[in-house]
């Protein structure tokens, strides 16, 4: 893991100096892309997959798109995005995380647990994990207020100078925009979409949902806080929802048979509420492993770990 220094001339990356002439092209330039759109989707799917094999290619993190990750406070959206970034690195991608809500050591501690498949990684494993993240993962750890213009500049720098494929901004409300400044939110998100489209960067934007009457109510994209244009502008909306109803029932249920039935229910759901360029929408059931902080794809699915020698996920330790 490497930290992006804050003494960079960010003004040089605040805007694209291209005058626009390169964007004017013949319509026929897109003939191959249109052929691929109609006839090549099953044969070639471009994008980074999720960590869950059962999802297959129904959700992919494609170059040039923005994914909004809304969720209720405490429902695990940041942890889910971190797990997705680990899987992206295993897939050969580079990532940068700009977390304005967590200290860098907290971010790396959780990702280390996820990578190790353990609640208490050894000193040796911690060192190996951090060496493995070099040239794969960067953190932007600016202290204090961050303006929308600065986040645009940092994202452009990461793409242009570091070759980053995935940029995580956690969260929208920490980017110097007032909760009631709907026009500012719209302008910022639109700027992220333009940056992603023009550079091929995939931007993951963590955000919050409005508080409903009950935390157990399953949310949808209309519950996203702030300007309604946010969900209109982004390419994908993936809502992380924690099954609080199950947790409450497990705390109060004394009958062992009923408890065993409850354990089989999902701990969380990844709700795909929008995919602009792909047709599938729906819910993905996930089970939370507390020790490793991993979201697993089944109630009996075992936790995994990253083998740093091969850079691949493995299911069991070789002892």
C-alpha positions as CSV (number, residue, x, y, z in Angstrom):
1,X,0.0,0.0,0.0
2,X,1.3,3.5,-0.8
3,X,0.1,6.9,0.3
4,X,-0.5,9.7,-2.1
5,X,1.4,12.8,-0.9
6,X,-0.5,16.0,-0.5
7,X,2.2,18.3,-1.8
8,X,1.3,17.6,-5.5
9,X,0.3,20.6,-7.7
10,X,-3.4,19.5,-7.8
11,X,-4.2,22.5,-10.1
12,X,-2.5,20.7,-12.9
13,X,-5.1,17.9,-12.6
14,X,-8.1,20.0,-11.8
15,X,-9.4,20.1,-15.3
16,X,-8.8,18.5,-18.7
17,X,-7.0,20.9,-20.9
18,X,-8.1,19.3,-24.1
19,X,-10.0,21.8,-26.2
20,X,-12.5,19.2,-27.4
21,X,-11.3,18.7,-31.0
22,X,-10.2,15.1,-30.3
23,X,-13.8,14.3,-29.3
24,X,-15.2,15.1,-32.8
25,X,-15.0,11.8,-34.8
26,X,-16.7,10.0,-37.6
27,X,-19.7,8.1,-36.6
28,X,-18.4,5.0,-38.5
29,X,-15.5,4.8,-35.9
30,X,-18.0,3.0,-33.7
31,X,-18.9,0.2,-36.1
32,X,-16.9,-2.5,-34.3
33,X,-18.3,-1.4,-30.9
34,X,-21.9,-1.5,-32.2
35,X,-21.3,-5.0,-33.6
36,X,-19.9,-6.1,-30.2
37,X,-22.9,-4.6,-28.5
38,X,-25.3,-6.7,-30.5
39,X,-23.4,-9.9,-31.1
40,X,-20.4,-10.1,-28.8
41,X,-21.8,-9.7,-25.2
42,X,-21.8,-13.4,-24.4
43,X,-18.4,-14.0,-25.9
44,X,-16.6,-11.1,-24.4
45,X,-17.5,-9.3,-21.2
46,X,-15.1,-6.5,-20.3
47,X,-14.9,-5.4,-16.7
48,X,-13.8,-6.4,-13.2
49,X,-15.9,-9.2,-11.6
50,X,-17.4,-9.2,-8.1
51,X,-15.9,-11.5,-5.4
52,X,-18.9,-13.8,-5.7
53,X,-18.8,-16.5,-8.3
54,X,-22.6,-17.0,-8.3
55,X,-23.1,-13.4,-9.6
56,X,-21.1,-14.4,-12.8
57,X,-21.2,-11.5,-15.3
58,X,-24.5,-10.1,-14.2
59,X,-22.6,-7.3,-12.3
60,X,-19.3,-6.1,-13.7
61,X,-17.3,-3.0,-12.9
62,X,-16.6,-1.7,-16.4
63,X,-14.1,0.9,-17.4
64,X,-15.5,4.4,-17.8
65,X,-18.4,4.0,-15.4
66,X,-19.4,5.4,-12.0
67,X,-21.0,3.1,-9.4
68,X,-23.0,4.6,-6.5
69,X,-22.8,2.6,-3.3
70,X,-25.6,3.9,-1.0
71,X,-26.5,2.3,2.3
72,X,-27.8,3.0,5.8
73,X,-25.2,3.8,8.4
74,X,-23.7,0.6,9.9
75,X,-24.9,-1.6,7.1
76,X,-21.4,-2.4,5.8
77,X,-21.1,-0.5,2.6
78,X,-17.5,0.6,3.1
79,X,-16.5,-3.0,4.1
80,X,-18.3,-4.4,1.0
81,X,-16.5,-1.9,-1.3
82,X,-13.1,-2.8,0.3
83,X,-13.8,-6.5,-0.3
84,X,-14.6,-5.7,-3.9
85,X,-11.3,-3.7,-4.2
86,X,-9.4,-6.7,-2.9
87,X,-11.0,-8.9,-5.6
88,X,-10.2,-6.2,-8.2
89,X,-6.5,-6.4,-7.2
90,X,-6.6,-10.2,-7.4
91,X,-8.0,-9.7,-10.9
92,X,-4.9,-7.6,-11.8
93,X,-6.4,-4.1,-11.4
94,X,-5.0,-1.1,-9.4
95,X,-7.1,0.8,-6.9
96,X,-7.0,4.0,-4.8
97,X,-9.2,4.5,-1.8
98,X,-10.0,8.0,-0.5
99,X,-11.7,7.3,2.8
100,X,-12.7,10.5,4.6
101,X,-14.6,8.5,7.3
102,X,-12.0,6.1,8.5
103,X,-8.3,6.3,9.5
104,X,-5.9,4.7,7.0
105,X,-4.9,2.1,9.6
106,X,-8.5,1.2,10.1
107,X,-9.1,0.8,6.4
108,X,-6.0,-1.4,6.0
109,X,-6.7,-3.4,9.1
110,X,-10.1,-4.5,7.8
111,X,-8.8,-5.2,4.3
112,X,-6.0,-7.2,5.9
113,X,-8.5,-9.4,7.8
114,X,-10.4,-9.9,4.5
115,X,-7.3,-10.8,2.6
116,X,-6.1,-13.2,5.4
117,X,-9.5,-14.7,6.1
118,X,-8.7,-14.3,9.8
119,X,-9.7,-12.1,12.7
120,X,-6.0,-11.9,13.9
121,X,-3.4,-11.9,11.1
122,X,0.1,-12.7,12.1
123,X,2.8,-10.0,12.0
124,X,4.4,-11.9,9.0
125,X,1.1,-12.0,7.1
126,X,0.5,-8.3,7.8
127,X,3.9,-7.5,6.3
128,X,3.3,-9.7,3.3
129,X,-0.1,-8.2,2.7
130,X,1.3,-4.7,2.7
131,X,4.1,-5.6,0.4
132,X,1.6,-7.3,-2.0
133,X,-0.4,-4.1,-2.1
134,X,2.5,-2.1,-3.4
135,X,1.7,-1.0,-7.1
136,X,-1.8,-2.4,-6.5
137,X,-3.3,-0.1,-3.8
138,X,-2.9,3.6,-2.9
139,X,-4.6,5.6,-0.2
140,X,-5.5,9.3,-0.3
141,X,-5.3,10.4,3.3
142,X,-5.7,14.1,3.1
143,X,-6.7,15.6,6.5
144,X,-9.4,18.2,6.8
145,X,-12.0,19.4,4.3
146,X,-11.8,18.1,0.7
147,X,-13.4,20.1,-2.0
148,X,-15.1,18.5,-5.0
149,X,-12.5,20.1,-7.2
150,X,-9.7,18.4,-5.2
151,X,-11.4,15.0,-5.5
152,X,-11.7,15.4,-9.3
153,X,-8.0,16.4,-9.4
154,X,-6.9,13.4,-7.2
155,X,-8.9,11.0,-9.3
156,X,-7.5,12.3,-12.5
157,X,-4.0,12.2,-11.1
158,X,-4.5,8.6,-9.9
159,X,-5.6,7.5,-13.4
160,X,-3.0,9.5,-15.4
161,X,0.1,9.1,-13.2
162,X,-0.5,5.8,-11.3
163,X,-2.6,3.9,-13.8
164,X,-5.3,3.3,-11.3
165,X,-8.3,1.4,-12.6
166,X,-10.7,1.8,-9.6
167,X,-11.1,5.0,-7.5
168,X,-13.1,4.8,-4.3
169,X,-14.5,8.0,-2.8
170,X,-15.9,7.4,0.7
171,X,-18.1,9.3,0.9
172,X,-20.0,12.0,-1.1
173,X,-21.1,13.9,2.0
174,X,-17.4,14.3,3.0
175,X,-16.5,16.1,-0.2
176,X,-17.4,19.6,1.0
177,X,-20.9,19.7,-0.3
178,X,-23.8,20.7,2.0
179,X,-26.6,18.1,2.3
180,X,-29.1,20.6,0.9
181,X,-26.8,21.8,-1.9
182,X,-28.5,19.7,-4.6
183,X,-27.0,21.7,-7.4
184,X,-23.5,21.2,-6.0
185,X,-24.1,17.5,-5.6
186,X,-25.3,17.2,-9.2
187,X,-22.3,19.2,-10.6
188,X,-19.8,17.0,-8.7
189,X,-21.4,13.7,-9.7
190,X,-21.6,14.9,-13.3
191,X,-17.9,15.8,-13.1
192,X,-17.1,12.3,-11.9
193,X,-19.1,10.7,-14.7
194,X,-17.3,12.9,-17.3
195,X,-13.9,12.0,-15.8
196,X,-14.7,8.3,-15.8
197,X,-16.0,8.3,-19.3
198,X,-13.1,10.3,-20.7
199,X,-10.3,8.3,-19.0
200,X,-11.6,4.8,-18.5
201,X,-11.4,5.0,-14.7
202,X,-14.1,3.3,-12.8
203,X,-15.2,5.4,-9.8
204,X,-17.0,4.0,-6.8
205,X,-18.9,6.6,-4.9
206,X,-20.1,5.7,-1.4
207,X,-23.2,7.5,-0.2
208,X,-26.0,7.4,2.4
209,X,-29.6,6.6,2.3
210,X,-32.4,8.6,3.9
211,X,-33.6,7.3,7.2
212,X,-36.8,5.4,6.8
213,X,-39.5,4.6,9.3
214,X,-37.8,1.2,10.1
215,X,-34.2,0.1,9.6
216,X,-35.6,-3.3,8.5
217,X,-37.4,-1.9,5.5
218,X,-35.6,-2.9,2.3
219,X,-34.5,0.3,0.5
220,X,-34.4,1.2,-3.1
221,X,-32.7,3.9,-5.2
222,X,-35.4,6.4,-4.4
223,X,-34.1,6.5,-0.9
224,X,-30.7,7.9,-1.8
225,X,-30.0,11.1,0.1
226,X,-29.7,14.5,-1.7
227,X,-30.3,15.4,-5.3
228,X,-32.4,13.1,-7.4
229,X,-30.0,13.6,-10.3
230,X,-27.4,11.6,-8.4
231,X,-28.9,8.2,-9.4
232,X,-29.9,9.6,-12.8
233,X,-26.3,10.4,-13.6
234,X,-24.4,7.4,-12.4
235,X,-24.1,4.2,-14.4
236,X,-24.8,1.7,-11.6
237,X,-26.5,1.7,-8.2
238,X,-25.5,-1.0,-5.7
239,X,-27.2,-0.8,-2.3
240,X,-25.7,-2.7,0.6
241,X,-28.5,-3.8,3.1
242,X,-27.9,-5.6,6.4
243,X,-30.6,-8.0,7.5
244,X,-31.3,-6.5,10.9
245,X,-34.5,-8.4,11.2
246,X,-32.5,-11.7,11.2
247,X,-30.1,-10.3,13.8
248,X,-33.0,-9.3,16.1
249,X,-34.7,-12.7,15.8
250,X,-31.5,-14.6,16.5
251,X,-31.0,-12.5,19.7
252,X,-34.5,-13.4,21.0
253,X,-35.1,-16.9,19.6
254,X,-34.6,-19.7,22.1
255,X,-35.8,-22.6,20.0
256,X,-32.7,-24.4,18.6
257,X,-34.4,-25.6,15.4
258,X,-35.7,-22.2,14.6
259,X,-32.3,-20.7,15.2
260,X,-30.8,-23.2,12.8
261,X,-33.4,-22.1,10.2
262,X,-32.6,-18.4,10.8
263,X,-28.9,-19.0,10.3
264,X,-29.7,-20.1,6.7
265,X,-31.2,-16.7,5.9
266,X,-28.9,-14.1,4.3
267,X,-27.1,-11.6,6.6
268,X,-26.9,-9.0,3.9
269,X,-28.1,-8.2,0.4
270,X,-26.4,-6.5,-2.5
271,X,-29.3,-4.8,-4.3
272,X,-28.5,-3.9,-7.9
273,X,-31.0,-1.1,-8.4
274,X,-29.6,0.2,-11.7
275,X,-27.2,-0.8,-14.5
276,X,-27.3,1.6,-17.4
277,X,-25.4,-0.6,-19.8
278,X,-26.5,-4.0,-18.7
279,X,-30.0,-5.4,-18.3
280,X,-29.9,-7.3,-15.0
281,X,-31.2,-5.9,-11.8
282,X,-32.0,-7.8,-8.6
283,X,-30.8,-8.9,-5.2
284,X,-27.7,-10.9,-4.3
285,X,-27.9,-12.8,-1.0
286,X,-24.7,-12.7,1.1
287,X,-23.6,-14.1,4.5
288,X,-21.2,-12.2,6.8
289,X,-18.3,-13.9,8.3
290,X,-17.5,-11.8,11.4
291,X,-13.9,-13.0,11.9
292,X,-12.7,-12.3,8.4
293,X,-15.2,-9.4,7.6
294,X,-15.8,-11.2,4.3
295,X,-19.2,-11.4,2.7
296,X,-19.7,-15.0,1.5
297,X,-22.0,-16.2,-1.2
298,X,-23.7,-19.0,0.9
299,X,-24.5,-20.0,4.5
300,X,-22.0,-22.9,4.3
301,X,-19.4,-21.2,2.1
302,X,-16.0,-21.1,3.6
303,X,-13.9,-18.0,4.0
304,X,-11.0,-17.5,1.6
305,X,-7.6,-16.0,1.7
306,X,-5.2,-14.4,-0.8
307,X,-2.2,-16.5,-1.6
308,X,0.3,-13.6,-2.1
309,X,2.7,-15.8,-4.0
310,X,0.2,-16.5,-6.8
311,X,-2.0,-13.5,-6.2
312,X,-5.1,-15.7,-6.2
313,X,-7.9,-16.5,-3.8
314,X,-7.6,-19.9,-2.1
315,X,-10.0,-21.7,0.2
316,X,-7.8,-23.4,2.8
317,X,-4.3,-22.8,4.2
318,X,-1.6,-25.2,3.2
319,X,0.1,-26.3,6.3
